[in-house]
Amino acid sequence: MGNNENYNVTNPSNVGEKEFIALMAVLMSIVAISIDAMLPALGIIGTDLNVEHANQPQYIISVIFGGMAIGQLISGPLSDAIGRKKILFYCMIFYLFGSIICFNATSLETMLIGRFIQGLGASGPYVSTMSIVRDKYSGAGMARIMSLVMMIFIMTPALAPSLGQGILFIASWRYIFLLYVMYAVTVLAWVTFRLEETLSEENRVPYKAVNLYHGFCAVIGNKATVCYTVGMGLMFSSMMGYINSSRQIFQEIFNTGEMFVLYFGGLALTFGVASLLNSNLVMKYGMRTISSRAMTANVIASAIFLILLLNIDIKFWMFLTFASFMFFNLGFIFGNLNALAMEPMGHIAGIASAIIGSVSFIISIIGGTIIGQYYDGTLLPVIIGFLIAFMLTLVLFAIANRSVKIPSEQNL
């Protein structure tokens, strides 16, 4: 404990390290639990809300990302201006309000309004967690804390669907939103009474619309950042297309019934494990090398699976093998692409991060919604979505790499 090099605490507090890690993991998990716990209930919600088309309940997943895309542009810069604790408090109030609207929804339109407000609220914890850790720790200490946070966080997508399914065993789908209400109240109390403000007054940056405009100009003016950002959005759109259709794929095509939550969770876990492995391998092989090879592998795998799909009867084990391979490789790509997009933006890191996140979310919403709405009772829309997204991203990746000097990594 006496070795400062290992910890590098820059802003000590009364909150113990274990409690701090747990709180950061809970804050990071808000997006995953808000999406994945809902998946088992989508069909039931669609029936209860009298939707006209079987694919329409997918909007309940997509629209929360719309709220987050807009919310990041507000909560990110505001957290630098008014402090982390205040933005967390206000955003959790929004999230609570949105959850209550969804709990009482009697139409799909009302449900979508509530989910959009939930997305606005979720943006605060989503963008603030890393900033809070960065405020309190630096160097090896920050890396250590984030690794521990991520170890807890990656369990959320694996467990959340089972949590939603468990609620459906004993109550109606509305009680999933009651879970979100309890989640919001718990986080509000935890943040209010236990988390100290980590951003000192002298380090705050006034919120100005002109700064956002200049940040946007800086982002779109950098070819590499634009390519990486669009590529990130395309890849996430393919993943969102899968998430939107996942319940139908597992329960309608492969007749997994309630076991859907276990299969979905297991696939999500492969993504998390690869993300943790990436944090170690990236120091040895470099972000560009790892990302390029993972994307190439996914293009080849998607093309092979598409050929098989068009010519033979796909068995469930074949789909699981393919999906596991795809998501494992995705775990080596997302974090690296985000870091590469941010690499030239050090002088405006906070605003650039919000803009990059917002733009990639908007792309993913459009692409993921299109893929999901094309679901026709087969795997074809999802597989084509994977193939097109990874092919385009690989092209953008090559363009971006040609526009920058790469002194520390192997030439691709």
C-alpha positions as CSV (number, residue, x, y, z in Angstrom):
1,M,0.0,0.0,0.0
2,G,3.0,2.3,0.5
3,N,4.1,2.1,-3.1
4,N,2.6,5.2,-4.8
5,E,3.7,4.0,-8.2
6,N,1.1,1.3,-8.0
7,Y,-1.8,3.5,-7.0
8,N,-1.1,7.1,-7.9
9,V,-4.1,8.5,-6.0
10,T,-4.4,12.1,-7.0
11,N,-7.6,13.0,-5.1
12,P,-7.9,10.9,-1.9
13,S,-11.4,10.5,-0.3
14,N,-13.1,8.8,2.6
15,V,-14.7,6.2,0.2
16,G,-12.8,3.0,0.4
17,E,-11.3,1.5,-2.8
18,K,-13.6,-1.5,-2.8
19,E,-16.7,0.7,-2.5
20,F,-15.4,3.0,-5.2
21,I,-14.8,0.2,-7.6
22,A,-18.2,-1.2,-6.9
23,L,-19.9,2.2,-7.5
24,M,-18.0,2.7,-10.8
25,A,-19.0,-0.8,-12.0
26,V,-22.7,0.0,-11.1
27,L,-22.5,3.3,-13.0
28,M,-20.9,1.6,-16.1
29,S,-23.5,-1.1,-16.0
30,I,-26.5,1.2,-16.5
31,V,-26.5,0.9,-20.3
32,A,-26.1,-2.9,-20.4
33,I,-28.8,-3.6,-17.7
34,S,-31.2,-1.1,-19.4
35,I,-31.0,-3.0,-22.7
36,D,-30.3,-6.7,-21.8
37,A,-32.8,-7.1,-19.0
38,M,-35.5,-6.0,-21.4
39,L,-34.7,-8.6,-24.1
40,P,-36.8,-11.5,-22.8
41,A,-39.8,-9.3,-22.5
42,L,-39.9,-7.6,-25.9
43,G,-42.4,-10.1,-27.4
44,I,-44.8,-9.8,-24.4
45,I,-44.5,-6.0,-24.4
46,G,-45.4,-5.9,-28.1
47,T,-48.5,-8.0,-27.5
48,D,-49.6,-6.0,-24.5
49,L,-49.1,-2.7,-26.3
50,N,-50.9,-3.9,-29.4
51,V,-48.1,-3.3,-31.9
52,E,-48.9,-3.8,-35.5
53,H,-45.7,-5.6,-36.6
54,A,-43.7,-8.2,-34.8
55,N,-40.5,-6.2,-35.4
56,Q,-41.7,-3.0,-33.8
57,P,-40.8,-3.9,-30.2
58,Q,-37.2,-3.7,-31.4
59,Y,-37.6,0.1,-31.2
60,I,-37.7,-0.2,-27.4
61,I,-34.0,-1.2,-27.7
62,S,-32.9,1.3,-30.4
63,V,-34.5,4.4,-29.0
64,I,-32.5,4.4,-25.7
65,F,-29.4,4.9,-27.9
66,G,-31.0,7.9,-29.4
67,G,-31.3,9.5,-26.0
68,M,-27.7,8.6,-25.2
69,A,-26.5,10.0,-28.5
70,I,-28.0,13.4,-27.7
71,G,-27.3,13.1,-23.9
72,Q,-23.6,12.6,-24.4
73,L,-23.3,16.0,-26.1
74,I,-24.9,17.6,-23.1
75,S,-23.7,15.6,-20.1
76,G,-20.1,15.2,-21.3
77,P,-19.2,18.9,-21.5
78,L,-21.5,19.8,-18.5
79,S,-19.6,17.3,-16.3
80,D,-16.4,19.3,-17.0
81,A,-18.3,22.6,-16.2
82,I,-20.4,21.8,-13.1
83,G,-18.7,18.7,-11.7
84,R,-19.2,15.0,-11.9
85,K,-21.5,14.6,-8.9
86,K,-24.1,17.1,-10.1
87,I,-24.3,15.7,-13.6
88,L,-24.7,12.2,-12.2
89,F,-27.5,13.4,-9.9
90,Y,-29.4,15.2,-12.6
91,C,-29.0,12.4,-15.1
92,M,-30.2,9.8,-12.6
93,I,-33.3,11.9,-12.0
94,F,-34.0,11.8,-15.8
95,Y,-33.4,8.0,-15.8
96,L,-35.8,7.6,-12.9
97,F,-38.5,9.7,-14.6
98,G,-38.1,7.8,-17.9
99,S,-38.4,4.5,-16.0
100,I,-41.6,5.6,-14.3
101,I,-43.1,6.6,-17.7
102,C,-42.2,3.2,-19.1
103,F,-43.7,1.4,-16.1
104,N,-47.0,3.1,-16.7
105,A,-46.9,3.0,-20.6
106,T,-50.1,1.8,-22.3
107,S,-48.9,2.4,-25.9
108,L,-45.7,1.9,-27.8
109,E,-45.4,5.7,-28.4
110,T,-45.4,6.4,-24.6
111,M,-43.0,3.5,-24.0
112,L,-40.6,5.0,-26.6
113,I,-40.8,8.5,-25.0
114,G,-39.9,6.9,-21.7
115,R,-37.0,4.9,-23.1
116,F,-35.6,8.1,-24.9
117,I,-35.6,9.9,-21.5
118,Q,-33.9,6.9,-19.9
119,G,-31.2,7.2,-22.6
120,L,-30.8,10.9,-21.8
121,G,-30.3,9.9,-18.2
122,A,-28.0,7.0,-18.9
123,S,-25.6,9.2,-20.8
124,G,-24.4,10.8,-17.6
125,P,-23.0,7.7,-15.9
126,Y,-21.8,6.4,-19.3
127,V,-19.6,9.4,-19.9
128,S,-18.7,10.3,-16.3
129,T,-17.3,7.0,-15.0
130,M,-14.0,7.2,-16.8
131,S,-13.7,10.9,-15.9
132,I,-14.2,10.2,-12.2
133,V,-11.6,7.5,-12.2
134,R,-9.2,9.8,-14.1
135,D,-9.8,12.5,-11.6
136,K,-8.9,10.3,-8.7
137,Y,-6.1,8.1,-10.1
138,S,-3.4,8.3,-12.7
139,G,-0.8,6.1,-14.4
140,A,-0.7,2.5,-13.2
141,G,-3.2,3.2,-10.5
142,M,-5.8,4.2,-13.0
143,A,-5.2,1.2,-15.2
144,R,-5.5,-1.1,-12.2
145,I,-8.8,0.4,-11.0
146,M,-10.3,0.3,-14.5
147,S,-9.3,-3.3,-14.9
148,L,-11.1,-4.2,-11.6
149,V,-14.1,-2.2,-12.7
150,M,-14.2,-3.9,-16.0
151,M,-14.0,-7.4,-14.4
152,I,-17.2,-6.6,-12.6
153,F,-18.8,-4.8,-15.5
154,I,-18.4,-7.6,-18.1
155,M,-20.7,-9.8,-16.0
156,T,-23.6,-7.5,-16.5
157,P,-24.5,-8.4,-20.1
158,A,-24.2,-12.0,-19.2
159,L,-26.5,-11.8,-16.1
160,A,-29.0,-9.1,-17.1
161,P,-31.2,-11.2,-19.4
162,S,-31.5,-13.8,-16.8
163,L,-32.5,-11.1,-14.3
164,G,-35.3,-9.9,-16.7
165,Q,-36.4,-13.5,-17.3
166,G,-36.5,-14.2,-13.6
167,I,-38.8,-11.2,-13.1
168,L,-41.1,-12.5,-15.8
169,F,-41.4,-15.8,-14.0
170,I,-43.0,-14.1,-11.0
171,A,-44.5,-10.8,-12.3
172,S,-45.4,-8.9,-15.4
173,W,-42.9,-7.1,-17.7
174,R,-43.7,-3.8,-16.0
175,Y,-41.7,-4.9,-13.0
176,I,-38.5,-4.9,-15.1
177,F,-39.0,-1.1,-15.1
178,L,-39.7,-1.2,-11.4
179,L,-36.2,-2.8,-11.2
180,Y,-34.9,0.3,-13.1
181,V,-36.7,2.6,-10.7
182,M,-35.0,0.8,-7.8
183,Y,-31.7,0.9,-9.6
184,A,-32.0,4.7,-10.1
185,V,-33.0,5.4,-6.5
186,T,-30.1,3.2,-5.2
187,V,-27.5,5.0,-7.4
188,L,-29.0,8.4,-6.5
189,A,-28.6,7.7,-2.8
190,W,-25.1,6.2,-3.2
191,V,-23.9,9.1,-5.2
192,T,-25.5,11.7,-2.9
193,F,-24.2,10.3,0.4
194,R,-21.0,8.5,-0.5
195,L,-19.3,10.0,-3.6
196,E,-17.4,13.1,-3.2
197,E,-16.9,15.6,-6.0
198,T,-13.8,14.6,-7.9
199,L,-13.4,17.6,-10.1
200,S,-12.0,20.7,-8.3
201,E,-13.3,24.2,-9.0
202,E,-10.0,25.3,-10.6
203,N,-10.1,22.4,-13.1
204,R,-13.6,23.1,-14.4
205,V,-14.2,24.3,-17.9
206,P,-17.2,26.6,-18.6
207,Y,-19.8,25.1,-20.9
208,K,-20.0,27.1,-24.1
209,A,-21.8,26.1,-27.3
210,V,-19.0,27.6,-29.3
211,N,-16.6,25.0,-27.8
212,L,-18.8,22.2,-28.9
213,Y,-18.9,23.7,-32.4
214,H,-15.1,24.0,-32.5
215,G,-14.8,20.5,-31.2
216,F,-17.0,19.2,-33.9
217,C,-15.0,21.0,-36.5
218,A,-11.8,19.5,-35.1
219,V,-13.2,16.0,-35.2
220,I,-14.6,16.1,-38.7
221,G,-11.4,17.9,-39.9
222,N,-9.3,14.9,-39.0
223,K,-9.6,12.1,-41.6
224,A,-8.3,9.4,-39.3
225,T,-10.7,10.3,-36.5
226,V,-13.6,10.4,-38.9
227,C,-12.8,7.0,-40.4
228,Y,-12.3,5.3,-37.1
229,T,-15.6,6.9,-35.7
230,V,-17.7,5.9,-38.7
231,G,-16.1,2.4,-38.6
232,M,-17.0,2.2,-34.9
233,G,-20.6,3.2,-35.7
234,L,-20.9,0.6,-38.5
235,M,-19.6,-2.2,-36.3
236,F,-21.9,-1.3,-33.5
237,S,-24.8,-1.1,-35.9
238,S,-24.2,-4.7,-36.9
239,M,-24.1,-5.7,-33.2
240,M,-27.3,-3.6,-32.5
241,G,-29.0,-5.3,-35.4
242,Y,-28.2,-8.7,-33.8
243,I,-29.3,-7.4,-30.3
244,N,-32.6,-6.1,-31.8
245,S,-33.3,-9.5,-33.4
246,S,-31.7,-11.7,-30.8
247,R,-34.9,-12.8,-29.0
248,Q,-36.6,-13.7,-32.3
249,I,-33.5,-15.5,-33.6
250,F,-33.1,-17.7,-30.5
251,Q,-36.8,-18.2,-29.7
252,E,-38.3,-18.3,-33.2
253,I,-35.6,-19.7,-35.4
254,F,-33.9,-22.1,-32.9
255,N,-36.8,-22.6,-30.4
256,T,-34.6,-22.1,-27.3
257,G,-37.5,-20.8,-25.3
258,E,-36.5,-19.4,-21.9
259,M,-32.9,-20.7,-22.4
260,F,-32.4,-17.7,-24.7
261,V,-31.1,-15.7,-21.8
262,L,-28.3,-18.2,-21.1
263,Y,-27.2,-18.4,-24.7
264,F,-27.3,-14.6,-25.1
265,G,-25.4,-14.1,-21.8
266,G,-22.8,-16.6,-22.8
267,L,-22.1,-14.8,-26.1
268,A,-21.9,-11.5,-24.3
269,L,-19.4,-13.0,-22.0
270,T,-17.0,-13.8,-24.9
271,F,-17.0,-10.1,-25.8
272,G,-16.1,-9.2,-22.3
273,V,-13.3,-11.8,-22.0
274,A,-11.8,-10.6,-25.2
275,S,-11.9,-7.0,-24.0
276,L,-9.9,-7.9,-21.0
277,L,-7.4,-9.9,-23.0
278,N,-7.0,-6.9,-25.3
279,S,-5.9,-4.7,-22.5
280,N,-2.8,-7.0,-22.1
281,L,-2.1,-7.9,-25.8
282,V,-2.4,-4.3,-27.1
283,M,0.8,-3.4,-25.3
284,K,2.7,-6.1,-27.2
285,Y,1.1,-6.1,-30.7
286,G,-0.4,-2.6,-31.0
287,M,-4.0,-1.4,-31.5
288,R,-3.9,-1.3,-35.3
289,T,-2.4,-4.8,-35.8
290,I,-4.9,-6.4,-33.4
291,S,-7.9,-4.5,-34.8
292,S,-7.0,-5.2,-38.4
293,R,-6.6,-8.9,-37.9
294,A,-9.8,-9.2,-35.9
295,M,-11.8,-7.3,-38.5
296,T,-10.3,-9.4,-41.3
297,A,-11.2,-12.6,-39.5
298,N,-14.8,-11.4,-39.0
299,V,-15.2,-10.5,-42.7
300,I,-14.0,-14.0,-43.7
301,A,-16.2,-15.7,-41.1
302,S,-19.3,-13.7,-42.2
303,A,-18.7,-14.5,-45.8
304,I,-18.2,-18.2,-45.1
305,F,-21.3,-18.3,-42.9
306,L,-23.4,-16.5,-45.5
307,I,-22.4,-19.1,-48.1
308,L,-23.4,-21.9,-45.7
309,L,-26.7,-20.1,-44.9
310,L,-27.6,-19.9,-48.6
311,N,-26.8,-23.6,-49.2
312,I,-27.5,-25.7,-46.2
313,D,-29.8,-25.9,-43.2
314,I,-28.0,-24.1,-40.4
315,K,-27.9,-25.9,-37.1
316,F,-28.0,-24.1,-33.7
317,W,-24.5,-25.2,-32.8
318,M,-23.2,-23.7,-36.1
319,F,-24.8,-20.4,-35.3
320,L,-23.4,-20.4,-31.8
321,T,-19.9,-21.2,-33.0
322,F,-20.1,-18.4,-35.6
323,A,-21.6,-15.8,-33.1
324,S,-19.0,-16.7,-30.4
325,F,-16.2,-16.1,-32.9
326,M,-17.6,-12.8,-34.1
327,F,-18.2,-11.4,-30.6
328,F,-14.8,-12.6,-29.3
329,N,-13.2,-10.7,-32.2
330,L,-15.4,-7.6,-31.5
331,G,-13.9,-7.5,-28.1
332,F,-10.5,-6.8,-29.7
333,I,-11.9,-4.0,-31.8
334,F,-14.2,-1.6,-30.1
335,G,-11.9,-0.3,-27.4
336,N,-9.0,0.0,-29.9
337,L,-11.0,1.9,-32.5
338,N,-12.3,4.4,-29.8
339,A,-8.7,4.9,-28.6
340,L,-7.5,5.4,-32.2
341,A,-10.3,7.9,-32.9
342,M,-9.3,9.9,-29.8
343,E,-5.6,9.7,-30.4
344,P,-5.3,13.0,-32.3
345,M,-7.8,14.8,-30.0
346,G,-5.8,15.1,-26.8
347,H,-6.2,18.9,-26.8
348,I,-10.0,18.6,-26.6
349,A,-10.4,15.2,-25.2
350,G,-13.6,15.7,-23.2
351,I,-15.6,17.4,-26.0
352,A,-14.1,15.1,-28.7
353,S,-15.1,12.0,-26.7
354,A,-18.7,13.2,-26.4
355,I,-18.9,14.0,-30.2
356,I,-17.2,10.7,-31.3
357,G,-19.5,8.8,-29.0
358,S,-22.6,10.6,-30.2
359,V,-21.8,10.3,-33.9
360,S,-21.0,6.6,-33.6
361,F,-24.2,6.0,-31.7
362,I,-26.3,7.8,-34.4
363,I,-24.7,5.6,-37.1
364,S,-25.4,2.5,-35.1
365,I,-29.0,3.5,-34.4
366,I,-29.7,3.9,-38.1
367,G,-27.9,0.8,-39.2
368,G,-29.0,-1.4,-36.3
369,T,-32.6,-0.4,-36.7
370,I,-32.6,-1.1,-40.4
371,I,-31.1,-4.5,-39.9
372,G,-33.6,-5.3,-37.1
373,Q,-36.6,-4.2,-39.1
374,Y,-35.5,-6.4,-42.0
375,Y,-35.7,-9.4,-39.8
376,D,-37.9,-11.9,-41.8
377,G,-37.7,-15.1,-39.8
378,T,-34.2,-16.0,-41.1
379,L,-30.6,-15.2,-40.2
380,L,-30.0,-13.5,-43.5
381,P,-30.5,-9.8,-42.5
382,V,-28.2,-10.1,-39.5
383,I,-25.4,-12.0,-41.4
384,I,-25.5,-9.6,-44.3
385,G,-25.4,-6.8,-41.8
386,F,-22.2,-8.2,-40.2
387,L,-20.5,-8.8,-43.6
388,I,-21.2,-5.3,-45.0
389,A,-20.4,-3.5,-41.7
390,F,-17.0,-5.2,-41.3
391,M,-16.1,-4.9,-45.0
392,L,-16.8,-1.1,-44.9
393,T,-15.0,-0.7,-41.6
394,L,-11.9,-2.5,-42.9
395,V,-11.8,-0.1,-45.9
396,L,-12.2,2.9,-43.6
397,F,-9.5,1.5,-41.3
398,A,-7.0,1.2,-44.2
399,I,-7.8,4.8,-45.3
400,A,-7.3,6.1,-41.7
401,N,-4.0,4.3,-41.3
402,R,-2.7,5.7,-44.6
403,S,-3.4,9.2,-43.4
404,V,-1.3,9.0,-40.2
405,K,2.2,8.1,-39.4
406,I,2.5,4.9,-37.4
407,P,6.0,4.9,-35.7
408,S,5.3,2.4,-32.9
409,E,3.4,-0.3,-34.7
410,Q,4.0,-2.6,-37.6
411,N,2.9,-1.4,-41.0
412,L,-0.3,-3.1,-42.2
